Amino acid sequence: DTAVSQTPKYLVTQMGNDKSIKCEQNLGHDTMYWYKQDSKKFLKIMFSYNNKELIINETVPNRFSPKSPDKAHLNLHINSLELGDSAVYFCASSQDGSADTQYFGPGTRLTVL
Amino acid sequence: GQQLNQSPQSMFIQEGEDVSMNCTSSSIFNTWLWYKQDPGEGPVLLIALYKAGELTSNGRLTAQFGITRKDSFLNISASIPSDVGIYFCAGRPSNTGKLIFGQGTTLQVKP
């Protein structure tokens, strides 16, 4: 069974479109995260939710809006996609907000044309 | 923002050789973690360190939490082809709940 799953695996879209990436974890964890990995493989946290509540919100454009319908799901919606949004987006989860052992999903490779 | 300096950026070694990589920070960290990322996959946790001076092994991997709490290293002994990948250090600063990642070390192993 996959612990942290993301859909889709690949996403190719045109500039200006709106798209969503979904994430689900079946580990029973309270905290979920979104990371962005750029072309140089640098990983940077974007958001963190603890039990559906936003606890970390890095300097990310307002076009990015996370939504957590329940603690097992954290989706990422992106409006008005730009070329610079092209990257691999990783979802992760941990037992709680102070836990350091984070489990990552397989990633979603977003390409904006 | 806070940054981790991870080195080397890349390594190309012969199978059987030992590997060493390290991370340094300008500020004190409470936790150091080492992850490995295979192509097309997410990072997988290898070793977690929680106390200054702590030395932990996981098979052929050994990592240490620096005494100053500002650095950590990872050693891989007797490398094999499946060790290929990108290794990331990550740390949690004492004043925040988020992880900061290093730039990664790309390891290639020649059979």
Contacts between the chains, C-beta under 8 A, distances in Angstrom:
chain1	res1	chain2	res2	distance
A	4	B	42	7.5
A	40	B	103	7.3
A	41	B	37	7.8
A	41	B	86	5.9
A	41	B	103	7.3
A	41	B	104	4.9
A	41	B	106	7.8
A	42	B	101	7.2
A	42	B	103	5.9
A	42	B	104	7.5
A	43	B	43	7.3
A	43	B	88	6.6
A	43	B	101	4.1
A	43	B	104	7.9
A	44	B	101	7.3
A	45	B	98	5.3
A	45	B	99	6.8
A	48	B	97	7.7
A	48	B	98	6.8
A	55	B	97	7.3
A	56	B	97	7.1
A	56	B	98	5.5
A	58	B	98	8.0
A	90	B	42	5.3
A	90	B	43	7.5
A	92	B	42	7.5
A	97	B	97	5.4
A	98	B	97	5.9
A	100	B	31	4.6
A	100	B	33	6.0
A	100	B	48	6.2
A	100	B	50	7.9
A	100	B	92	5.6
A	100	B	99	6.8
A	101	B	33	7.7
A	101	B	45	5.9
A	101	B	48	6.0
A	102	B	45	7.3
A	102	B	99	6.7
A	103	B	45	7.4
A	104	B	35	7.9
A	104	B	42	3.3
A	104	B	43	4.9
A	104	B	44	7.2
A	105	B	42	5.3
A	106	B	40	7.5
A	106	B	41	5.7
A	106	B	42	5.3
A	107	B	40	7.5
A	107	B	41	7.1
A	107	B	42	5.3
